[in-house]
Amino acid sequence: MDAPPEREDCGPFVRVAQLMRDAGVHVPEVLAADLDRGFLLLSDLGSTTYLQALTPGNADALFGDAIAALVTWQRASRPDVLPTYDRALLQREMELFPEWYIGRHLGLVLSAAQRATLLRINGLLADSALAQPAAFVHRDYMPRNLMVSAPNPGVLDFQDAVYGPITYDVASLFRDAFVSWPEERIIDWAVRYWEHARRAQLPVDADFGAFYRALEWMGLQRHLKVLGIFARIQYRDGKSGYLEDTPRFLGYVRAVCGRYAALAPLARLLDELEQCRPQAGHTL
């Protein structure tokens, strides 16, 4: 790994790698480190990501391994080791949606009423997230960051790990930025995680319906964040291609809003923005 110190601090990667290895998760071994110059020598986890390997036929087996690894990671959870996924961080993440997706990508300015609606929804999502039991959170536990390896999976891109809502990584795994699955399969995998977590005595809700609601609302917070991040990558960082996947996330957002009355105002806000599409010149 070559990460110039003026651009990226390798310290969190090294610390979290050790934390995950101690927990029993398969991550790269740090063989040598020169943090002052941003160089790490890492063991190799192979070249095939879950994103490349997943098919409808092998998804149950691969996701079964990913669920087992996630539960192993969460079982090691304890406070005051990783940064806390607090309300301020949740809100900062959700602000990326109006700033970068609505403002920069769509070229729209929210009215006072629309802004108030979005703030109310953000508050509901933050309340739901903070009401959950806390665990170690990878924060980007998705198929692109999981490698097909032995033992399976190998886990990458964990340097931003925090201590926060227990459903976050589950939502990341099954409602991915780059691949979608039928809702019935997602529910089935969520049940498998929930059952595995309960056997491991993790503090998931004893009622699956309540657990799944928390998971969906957590996923919605992430979807709004990612919509903003993809727009920022395009316009600030000059990297194309990410915005092509925004319809997938908008689909996730609309589906969740359609299942919960408290989130219906967000669906109406999206409808209002869509009506401005000719002026914005973009498809919502």
GUMI-47386 format. One line per field, with one value per residue: chain; residue in three letters; x, y, z of N, C-alpha, C in turn; residue number from 1. Coordinates in steps of 0.02 Angstrom, whole numbers. Example, Ala and Ser with C-alpha at 12.3 -4.5 7.8 and 13.67 -1.06 7.14 Angstrom:
c: c(A; A)
r: c(Ala; Ser)
nX: c(660; 642)
nY: c(-284; -112)
nZ: c(390; 354)
caX: c(615; 684)
caY: c(-225; -53)
caZ: c(390; 357)
cX: c(660; 645)
cY: c(-165; 2)
cZ: c(390; 394)
k: c(1; 2)
END
This chain:
c: c(A; A; A; A; A; A; A; A; A; A; A; A; A; A; A; A; A; A; A; A; A; A; A; A; A; A; A; A; A; A; A; A; A; A; A; A; A; A; A; A; A; A; A; A; A; A; A; A; A; A; A; A; A; A; A; A; A; A; A; A; A; A; A; A; A; A; A; A; A; A; A; A; A; A; A; A; A; A; A; A; A; A; A; A; A; A; A; A; A; A; A; A; A; A; A; A; A; A; A; A; A; A; A; A; A; A; A; A; A; A; A; A; A; A; A; A; A; A; A; A; A; A; A; A; A; A; A; A; A; A; A; A; A; A; A; A; A; A; A; A; A; A; A; A; A; A; A; A; A; A; A; A; A; A; A; A; A; A; A; A; A; A; A; A; A; A; A; A; A; A; A; A; A; A; A; A; A; A; A; A; A; A; A; A; A; A; A; A; A; A; A; A; A; A; A; A; A; A; A; A; A; A; A; A; A; A; A; A; A; A; A; A; A; A; A; A; A; A; A; A; A; A; A; A; A; A; A; A; A; A; A; A; A; A; A; A; A; A; A; A; A; A; A; A; A; A; A; A; A; A; A; A; A; A; A; A; A; A; A; A; A; A; A; A; A; A; A; A; A; A; A; A; A; A; A; A; A; A; A; A; A; A; A; A)
r: c(Met; Asp; Ala; Pro; Pro; Glu; Arg; Glu; Asp; Cys; Gly; Pro; Phe; Val; Arg; Val; Ala; Gln; Leu; Met; Arg; Asp; Ala; Gly; Val; His; Val; Pro; Glu; Val; Leu; Ala; Ala; Asp; Leu; Asp; Arg; Gly; Phe; Leu; Leu; Leu; Ser; Asp; Leu; Gly; Ser; Thr; Thr; Tyr; Leu; Gln; Ala; Leu; Thr; Pro; Gly; Asn; Ala; Asp; Ala; Leu; Phe; Gly; Asp; Ala; Ile; Ala; Ala; Leu; Val; Thr; Trp; Gln; Arg; Ala; Ser; Arg; Pro; Asp; Val; Leu; Pro; Thr; Tyr; Asp; Arg; Ala; Leu; Leu; Gln; Arg; Glu; Met; Glu; Leu; Phe; Pro; Glu; Trp; Tyr; Ile; Gly; Arg; His; Leu; Gly; Leu; Val; Leu; Ser; Ala; Ala; Gln; Arg; Ala; Thr; Leu; Leu; Arg; Ile; Asn; Gly; Leu; Leu; Ala; Asp; Ser; Ala; Leu; Ala; Gln; Pro; Ala; Ala; Phe; Val; His; Arg; Asp; Tyr; Met; Pro; Arg; Asn; Leu; Met; Val; Ser; Ala; Pro; Asn; Pro; Gly; Val; Leu; Asp; Phe; Gln; Asp; Ala; Val; Tyr; Gly; Pro; Ile; Thr; Tyr; Asp; Val; Ala; Ser; Leu; Phe; Arg; Asp; Ala; Phe; Val; Ser; Trp; Pro; Glu; Glu; Arg; Ile; Ile; Asp; Trp; Ala; Val; Arg; Tyr; Trp; Glu; His; Ala; Arg; Arg; Ala; Gln; Leu; Pro; Val; Asp; Ala; Asp; Phe; Gly; Ala; Phe; Tyr; Arg; Ala; Leu; Glu; Trp; Met; Gly; Leu; Gln; Arg; His; Leu; Lys; Val; Leu; Gly; Ile; Phe; Ala; Arg; Ile; Gln; Tyr; Arg; Asp; Gly; Lys; Ser; Gly; Tyr; Leu; Glu; Asp; Thr; Pro; Arg; Phe; Leu; Gly; Tyr; Val; Arg; Ala; Val; Cys; Gly; Arg; Tyr; Ala; Ala; Leu; Ala; Pro; Leu; Ala; Arg; Leu; Leu; Asp; Glu; Leu; Glu; Gln; Cys; Arg; Pro; Gln; Ala; Gly; His; Thr; Leu)
nX: c(42; 29; 14; 17; 64; 16; -104; -175; -196; -116; -123; -254; -293; -196; -219; -355; -347; -272; -360; -468; -407; -373; -501; -534; -563; -534; -417; -298; -131; -21; 134; 246; 280; 291; 244; 272; 308; 204; 196; 147; 172; 81; -6; -74; -240; -291; -371; -505; -655; -806; -903; -867; -881; -1008; -1160; -1331; -1337; -1230; -1242; -1305; -1213; -1094; -1138; -1175; -1051; -1004; -1094; -1064; -932; -956; -1033; -936; -845; -928; -951; -837; -852; -834; -850; -767; -655; -655; -694; -849; -1004; -1092; -1230; -1194; -1104; -1187; -1280; -1196; -1160; -1285; -1309; -1238; -1320; -1419; -1325; -1232; -1297; -1430; -1407; -1284; -1281; -1415; -1439; -1527; -1615; -1670; -1830; -1886; -1983; -1962; -1832; -1854; -1932; -1839; -1747; -1825; -1846; -1713; -1687; -1773; -1714; -1587; -1624; -1676; -1563; -1477; -1547; -1525; -1439; -1262; -1117; -961; -928; -896; -919; -916; -958; -972; -1001; -896; -789; -758; -666; -651; -586; -476; -469; -643; -743; -608; -573; -578; -536; -569; -534; -608; -684; -805; -892; -1052; -1224; -1298; -1356; -1298; -1192; -1254; -1356; -1275; -1216; -1318; -1395; -1329; -1214; -1185; -1247; -1405; -1534; -1676; -1813; -1864; -1756; -1665; -1733; -1732; -1592; -1570; -1643; -1565; -1446; -1496; -1539; -1416; -1346; -1422; -1399; -1266; -1275; -1280; -1338; -1464; -1631; -1762; -1877; -1906; -1970; -1959; -1820; -1795; -1858; -1777; -1660; -1695; -1719; -1593; -1523; -1581; -1530; -1397; -1411; -1449; -1335; -1240; -1287; -1256; -1116; -1077; -1108; -1020; -897; -899; -905; -818; -702; -680; -704; -779; -930; -986; -1109; -1192; -1247; -1340; -1482; -1511; -1497; -1591; -1702; -1697; -1720; -1851; -1924; -1912; -1969; -2098; -2145; -2161; -2257; -2211; -2104; -2154; -2159; -2030; -2033; -2128; -2056; -1955; -2035; -2072; -1948; -1924; -2017; -1955; -1864; -1847; -1798; -1682; -1615; -1579; -1604; -1707)
nY: c(-59; 107; 255; 416; 517; 649; 642; 533; 446; 308; 250; 219; 110; 12; -6; -49; -163; -249; -259; -325; -444; -498; -525; -630; -617; -627; -531; -425; -459; -353; -341; -262; -91; 81; 213; 348; 378; 325; 191; 22; -151; -284; -440; -544; -554; -611; -596; -591; -518; -517; -449; -474; -612; -654; -738; -779; -914; -943; -855; -877; -959; -880; -762; -820; -851; -719; -667; -745; -702; -568; -577; -633; -526; -430; -490; -463; -336; -187; -42; 120; 93; 107; 253; 338; 314; 438; 557; 677; 637; 554; 649; 736; 652; 633; 759; 766; 727; 833; 934; 888; 797; 847; 988; 1005; 905; 894; 1028; 1105; 1208; 1185; 1228; 1320; 1243; 1117; 1093; 1087; 972; 875; 886; 842; 707; 663; 677; 579; 463; 468; 459; 328; 253; 281; 225; 93; -58; -50; -92; -153; -74; -98; -12; -4; -126; -217; -306; -268; -248; -368; -514; -663; -797; -902; -924; -886; -737; -633; -476; -305; -127; -63; 43; 151; 110; 107; 125; 81; 80; -81; -138; -81; -133; -245; -192; -130; -239; -309; -217; -155; -44; -79; -194; -273; -362; -474; -431; -534; -620; -540; -522; -654; -675; -579; -634; -747; -688; -626; -736; -803; -704; -697; -825; -808; -725; -588; -417; -405; -355; -448; -469; -503; -421; -291; -281; -287; -173; -74; -103; -70; 68; 109; 74; 167; 288; 268; 256; 387; 455; 395; 431; 566; 556; 491; 590; 688; 625; 627; 767; 840; 762; 719; 592; 482; 383; 336; 399; 334; 230; 285; 275; 149; 169; 269; 193; 103; 197; 245; 126; 92; 206; 189; 89; 133; 241; 355; 395; 439; 578; 601; 530; 607; 725; 685; 665; 797; 852; 780; 833; 948; 910; 939; 1071; 1050; 960; 830; 656; 593)
nZ: c(0; -46; 21; 23; 160; 171; 111; 159; 312; 370; 491; 556; 473; 503; 640; 646; 566; 648; 754; 693; 651; 775; 818; 739; 606; 431; 368; 279; 326; 410; 361; 362; 405; 365; 426; 426; 296; 229; 183; 170; 188; 138; 164; 33; -23; -134; -298; -332; -308; -208; -279; -412; -414; -371; -406; -445; -411; -323; -220; -94; -25; -26; 38; 157; 214; 227; 319; 431; 456; 485; 603; 686; 693; 755; 877; 948; 991; 1085; 1188; 1171; 1096; 956; 854; 894; 815; 807; 832; 770; 669; 592; 547; 474; 370; 306; 260; 145; 40; 10; -19; -119; -208; -233; -240; -315; -418; -470; -480; -406; -285; -124; -59; 87; 153; 97; 139; 277; 283; 243; 347; 454; 419; 418; 554; 608; 555; 613; 748; 749; 716; 824; 927; 918; 975; 1002; 904; 835; 681; 516; 409; 271; 220; 98; -59; -148; -65; -10; -22; -117; -39; 61; 231; 198; 197; 131; 201; 160; 157; 281; 361; 407; 513; 646; 805; 820; 758; 756; 644; 533; 449; 399; 320; 225; 162; 95; 24; -94; -180; -310; -355; -361; -272; -269; -163; -80; -65; 2; 124; 168; 185; 283; 388; 410; 454; 572; 648; 665; 734; 852; 905; 933; 1037; 1017; 1035; 959; 911; 985; 915; 749; 654; 708; 709; 570; 524; 585; 517; 385; 396; 435; 321; 233; 280; 244; 104; 65; 103; 16; -111; -107; -93; -213; -306; -262; -287; -425; -460; -376; -366; -494; -547; -651; -683; -564; -540; -625; -557; -472; -496; -441; -304; -281; -308; -198; -96; -126; -115; 22; 82; 38; 118; 247; 340; 406; 332; 214; 178; 125; 5; -62; -73; -160; -273; -298; -332; -446; -532; -565; -654; -798; -795; -721; -797; -776; -740; -617)
caX: c(0; 65; -34; 55; 37; -20; -171; -209; -162; -119; -130; -316; -293; -155; -252; -416; -326; -254; -421; -507; -370; -381; -569; -540; -585; -479; -397; -227; -82; 27; 199; 294; 246; 327; 188; 296; 310; 142; 205; 130; 180; 23; -18; -119; -302; -315; -391; -575; -701; -874; -940; -852; -896; -1077; -1212; -1390; -1327; -1182; -1251; -1320; -1151; -1048; -1166; -1172; -984; -999; -1133; -1025; -875; -983; -1050; -872; -821; -971; -944; -779; -867; -831; -846; -706; -599; -662; -735; -920; -1048; -1139; -1279; -1160; -1078; -1245; -1308; -1148; -1166; -1348; -1305; -1208; -1373; -1441; -1270; -1200; -1342; -1483; -1380; -1233; -1298; -1479; -1439; -1588; -1611; -1730; -1869; -1884; -2025; -1928; -1775; -1881; -1951; -1779; -1718; -1866; -1830; -1645; -1692; -1803; -1665; -1535; -1653; -1681; -1495; -1448; -1585; -1503; -1379; -1200; -1068; -910; -957; -846; -943; -922; -957; -1011; -967; -835; -736; -750; -629; -658; -521; -479; -541; -686; -710; -557; -607; -537; -565; -600; -500; -656; -727; -829; -934; -1117; -1284; -1280; -1382; -1269; -1155; -1302; -1386; -1224; -1202; -1372; -1420; -1263; -1211; -1170; -1285; -1468; -1562; -1748; -1828; -1873; -1690; -1636; -1766; -1706; -1524; -1575; -1664; -1507; -1402; -1530; -1536; -1346; -1329; -1454; -1361; -1202; -1294; -1274; -1398; -1513; -1699; -1791; -1931; -1875; -2001; -1928; -1752; -1793; -1874; -1716; -1612; -1716; -1708; -1521; -1505; -1602; -1479; -1339; -1427; -1446; -1264; -1204; -1307; -1214; -1046; -1067; -1107; -957; -842; -902; -895; -760; -643; -672; -707; -844; -956; -1023; -1178; -1232; -1281; -1387; -1551; -1518; -1507; -1656; -1751; -1697; -1752; -1923; -1953; -1917; -2018; -2164; -2166; -2168; -2294; -2171; -2055; -2189; -2140; -1970; -2054; -2160; -2003; -1924; -2082; -2067; -1885; -1931; -2055; -1908; -1813; -1831; -1754; -1618; -1580; -1555; -1656; -1709)
caY: c(0; 171; 306; 475; 541; 712; 627; 480; 420; 235; 227; 183; 45; -35; -20; -89; -228; -290; -272; -376; -508; -523; -549; -690; -600; -633; -467; -426; -453; -299; -373; -208; -26; 144; 260; 416; 387; 299; 127; -39; -214; -323; -505; -540; -591; -635; -546; -598; -489; -543; -416; -510; -684; -669; -756; -804; -982; -950; -800; -902; -983; -825; -719; -857; -839; -649; -659; -775; -657; -507; -593; -640; -458; -396; -521; -433; -265; -156; 31; 158; 67; 142; 314; 326; 336; 478; 595; 727; 603; 534; 709; 759; 608; 645; 825; 757; 719; 897; 976; 865; 767; 894; 1053; 1005; 862; 915; 1100; 1132; 1236; 1166; 1280; 1314; 1187; 1055; 1084; 1066; 902; 833; 887; 798; 638; 650; 668; 513; 411; 470; 431; 256; 225; 287; 183; 23; -79; -32; -144; -131; -63; -92; 49; -13; -199; -231; -356; -244; -248; -436; -554; -736; -819; -955; -929; -840; -695; -585; -412; -247; -59; -59; 94; 199; 74; 145; 89; 112; 39; -150; -158; -43; -174; -291; -153; -118; -301; -334; -164; -134; 9; -101; -253; -276; -428; -473; -417; -595; -647; -496; -539; -719; -666; -541; -682; -789; -649; -616; -799; -814; -655; -716; -882; -781; -681; -517; -384; -387; -356; -515; -470; -493; -364; -230; -281; -272; -101; -36; -115; -32; 139; 119; 73; 229; 339; 254; 271; 459; 473; 371; 474; 626; 539; 478; 655; 722; 593; 651; 839; 866; 720; 708; 521; 469; 316; 321; 423; 287; 184; 319; 249; 92; 195; 301; 139; 83; 250; 246; 65; 97; 258; 163; 39; 163; 304; 411; 415; 460; 646; 599; 509; 665; 772; 659; 680; 869; 863; 751; 880; 1000; 877; 974; 1128; 1027; 925; 765; 608; 574)
caZ: c(0; -51; 39; 46; 225; 165; 85; 198; 371; 371; 560; 568; 439; 541; 705; 636; 542; 705; 792; 658; 654; 843; 824; 699; 538; 383; 338; 262; 380; 399; 368; 378; 400; 372; 428; 411; 224; 201; 149; 206; 153; 161; 133; -24; -15; -199; -348; -350; -259; -208; -333; -473; -410; -352; -453; -408; -388; -267; -173; -27; 6; -14; 90; 220; 241; 246; 381; 486; 471; 517; 672; 721; 704; 803; 944; 981; 1002; 1151; 1181; 1185; 1057; 892; 858; 901; 761; 846; 794; 729; 610; 552; 514; 424; 313; 271; 227; 78; -9; -17; -44; -179; -257; -253; -258; -368; -475; -500; -489; -375; -218; -86; -26; 160; 172; 77; 184; 341; 275; 243; 415; 496; 401; 444; 627; 621; 539; 664; 809; 742; 718; 891; 973; 910; 1011; 966; 889; 787; 615; 462; 378; 199; 216; 37; -101; -179; -15; 14; -69; -114; -14; 111; 243; 161; 148; 151; 210; 145; 161; 347; 400; 434; 560; 704; 852; 808; 750; 740; 578; 478; 401; 367; 266; 174; 128; 53; -19; -118; -230; -377; -373; -326; -263; -254; -93; -41; -49; 54; 187; 189; 212; 346; 438; 425; 498; 636; 685; 683; 786; 915; 931; 959; 1093; 1002; 1060; 909; 936; 987; 865; 684; 621; 734; 684; 499; 517; 601; 462; 327; 409; 434; 251; 202; 298; 202; 34; 56; 106; -44; -166; -103; -104; -284; -340; -244; -323; -494; -471; -340; -377; -565; -564; -683; -680; -503; -544; -664; -510; -428; -499; -395; -236; -279; -302; -129; -56; -139; -89; 95; 97; 24; 168; 314; 333; 432; 282; 153; 156; 84; -61; -93; -90; -222; -327; -313; -367; -512; -573; -587; -696; -860; -781; -696; -851; -753; -725; -546)
cX: c(44; 14; 4; 24; -1; -90; -209; -165; -170; -130; -195; -320; -255; -190; -313; -398; -308; -315; -463; -472; -377; -451; -579; -565; -524; -468; -323; -183; -33; 96; 254; 258; 297; 274; 210; 296; 249; 148; 185; 144; 127; 23; -74; -181; -330; -340; -465; -619; -768; -914; -928; -878; -970; -1121; -1273; -1380; -1280; -1192; -1265; -1256; -1104; -1074; -1168; -1104; -976; -1037; -1093; -966; -899; -1001; -987; -843; -862; -965; -886; -792; -860; -823; -776; -644; -597; -700; -809; -958; -1105; -1185; -1246; -1134; -1134; -1273; -1261; -1153; -1229; -1349; -1273; -1261; -1398; -1385; -1246; -1248; -1395; -1453; -1332; -1254; -1363; -1481; -1500; -1573; -1676; -1764; -1863; -1925; -1993; -1868; -1798; -1902; -1891; -1746; -1758; -1851; -1761; -1646; -1721; -1752; -1609; -1561; -1656; -1612; -1467; -1485; -1564; -1446; -1317; -1155; -1013; -942; -900; -857; -944; -919; -1001; -969; -902; -776; -726; -717; -645; -590; -531; -437; -580; -733; -648; -590; -557; -573; -601; -574; -546; -702; -743; -868; -1003; -1171; -1269; -1306; -1344; -1235; -1200; -1335; -1337; -1214; -1255; -1404; -1360; -1269; -1209; -1207; -1348; -1494; -1637; -1760; -1835; -1806; -1657; -1667; -1739; -1636; -1524; -1597; -1605; -1458; -1431; -1526; -1465; -1325; -1360; -1418; -1295; -1213; -1277; -1340; -1446; -1583; -1727; -1848; -1901; -1905; -1970; -1855; -1750; -1812; -1812; -1665; -1631; -1705; -1634; -1497; -1524; -1553; -1418; -1352; -1422; -1374; -1228; -1225; -1266; -1141; -1033; -1065; -1042; -898; -840; -878; -834; -696; -632; -671; -776; -866; -1000; -1096; -1222; -1270; -1330; -1459; -1563; -1533; -1572; -1712; -1755; -1735; -1827; -1956; -1962; -1969; -2089; -2190; -2179; -2199; -2252; -2121; -2087; -2171; -2077; -1987; -2088; -2108; -1968; -1969; -2077; -2003; -1889; -1969; -2011; -1856; -1798; -1785; -1684; -1578; -1554; -1615; -1651; -1742)
cY: c(62; 226; 367; 506; 607; 701; 578; 456; 345; 207; 190; 115; -7; -55; -65; -158; -274; -308; -327; -443; -539; -553; -614; -679; -602; -566; -471; -420; -398; -328; -323; -142; 30; 199; 331; 430; 356; 234; 70; -98; -262; -392; -498; -583; -616; -578; -549; -571; -526; -513; -452; -581; -699; -685; -776; -874; -988; -899; -825; -923; -926; -778; -754; -848; -767; -635; -686; -730; -594; -521; -602; -572; -423; -426; -491; -361; -246; -81; 58; 128; 102; 207; 297; 354; 376; 519; 645; 696; 581; 593; 736; 717; 622; 713; 820; 753; 787; 939; 953; 835; 816; 959; 1051; 964; 884; 990; 1134; 1159; 1218; 1228; 1270; 1254; 1121; 1041; 1060; 993; 856; 830; 842; 724; 619; 638; 601; 457; 410; 441; 355; 223; 225; 246; 110; 6; -63; -92; -114; -128; -54; -27; 47; -88; -221; -275; -332; -246; -316; -477; -628; -765; -877; -933; -872; -802; -661; -517; -355; -182; -46; -1; 146; 168; 118; 98; 120; 61; -31; -172; -127; -88; -225; -255; -142; -181; -319; -281; -125; -80; -17; -164; -255; -347; -422; -466; -481; -627; -605; -512; -606; -713; -627; -587; -726; -752; -644; -679; -814; -766; -673; -776; -860; -733; -608; -482; -360; -392; -427; -524; -456; -432; -298; -225; -260; -200; -59; -44; -72; 43; 155; 120; 138; 286; 330; 272; 346; 483; 455; 412; 538; 611; 527; 543; 692; 692; 618; 723; 867; 829; 704; 635; 504; 397; 302; 343; 377; 239; 220; 296; 190; 117; 233; 250; 112; 133; 248; 183; 68; 149; 232; 114; 69; 232; 364; 437; 440; 531; 647; 578; 568; 717; 749; 672; 753; 884; 835; 797; 936; 972; 913; 1034; 1106; 991; 857; 720; 588; 506)
cZ: c(0; -40; 66; 109; 219; 138; 127; 254; 374; 442; 574; 534; 479; 606; 695; 609; 600; 747; 759; 659; 723; 853; 785; 629; 492; 348; 320; 324; 362; 414; 386; 367; 408; 369; 411; 336; 189; 163; 196; 160; 182; 128; 81; -13; -82; -243; -366; -294; -261; -266; -400; -472; -401; -413; -414; -379; -328; -212; -102; 9; 22; 41; 158; 254; 265; 311; 440; 506; 506; 589; 714; 740; 758; 873; 982; 1004; 1076; 1142; 1192; 1151; 989; 901; 860; 840; 793; 801; 747; 664; 564; 513; 461; 361; 272; 236; 158; 24; -34; -47; -112; -231; -281; -279; -317; -429; -509; -513; -460; -306; -182; -58; 49; 184; 154; 123; 252; 338; 278; 312; 462; 482; 427; 519; 645; 609; 590; 730; 807; 748; 788; 943; 969; 959; 969; 959; 846; 718; 565; 424; 302; 183; 157; -9; -133; -131; 17; -40; -60; -96; 35; 172; 210; 208; 176; 152; 200; 164; 227; 390; 431; 485; 621; 750; 848; 795; 723; 672; 520; 426; 366; 308; 209; 131; 77; 8; -46; -171; -301; -400; -330; -324; -251; -180; -51; -22; 6; 122; 213; 218; 278; 403; 459; 470; 567; 679; 709; 739; 853; 946; 963; 1017; 1081; 1019; 1005; 939; 933; 937; 796; 648; 643; 709; 611; 485; 531; 546; 401; 337; 410; 362; 216; 218; 254; 129; 20; 57; 41; -105; -167; -118; -178; -324; -324; -280; -396; -501; -434; -360; -450; -586; -590; -670; -620; -508; -585; -618; -464; -436; -452; -325; -230; -275; -231; -86; -64; -110; -13; 114; 87; 76; 237; 307; 355; 381; 217; 131; 113; 13; -98; -113; -154; -282; -348; -351; -438; -559; -599; -635; -761; -850; -759; -750; -831; -741; -652; -539)
k: c(1; 2; 3; 4; 5; 6; 7; 8; 9; 10; 11; 12; 13; 14; 15; 16; 17; 18; 19; 20; 21; 22; 23; 24; 25; 26; 27; 28; 29; 30; 31; 32; 33; 34; 35; 36; 37; 38; 39; 40; 41; 42; 43; 44; 45; 46; 47; 48; 49; 50; 51; 52; 53; 54; 55; 56; 57; 58; 59; 60; 61; 62; 63; 64; 65; 66; 67; 68; 69; 70; 71; 72; 73; 74; 75; 76; 77; 78; 79; 80; 81; 82; 83; 84; 85; 86; 87; 88; 89; 90; 91; 92; 93; 94; 95; 96; 97; 98; 99; 100; 101; 102; 103; 104; 105; 106; 107; 108; 109; 110; 111; 112; 113; 114; 115; 116; 117; 118; 119; 120; 121; 122; 123; 124; 125; 126; 127; 128; 129; 130; 131; 132; 133; 134; 135; 136; 137; 138; 139; 140; 141; 142; 143; 144; 145; 146; 147; 148; 149; 150; 151; 152; 153; 154; 155; 156; 157; 158; 159; 160; 161; 162; 163; 164; 165; 166; 167; 168; 169; 170; 171; 172; 173; 174; 175; 176; 177; 178; 179; 180; 181; 182; 183; 184; 185; 186; 187; 188; 189; 190; 191; 192; 193; 194; 195; 196; 197; 198; 199; 200; 201; 202; 203; 204; 205; 206; 207; 208; 209; 210; 211; 212; 213; 214; 215; 216; 217; 218; 219; 220; 221; 222; 223; 224; 225; 226; 227; 228; 229; 230; 231; 232; 233; 234; 235; 236; 237; 238; 239; 240; 241; 242; 243; 244; 245; 246; 247; 248; 249; 250; 251; 252; 253; 254; 255; 256; 257; 258; 259; 260; 261; 262; 263; 264; 265; 266; 267; 268; 269; 270; 271; 272; 273; 274; 275; 276; 277; 278; 279; 280; 281; 282; 283; 284)
END
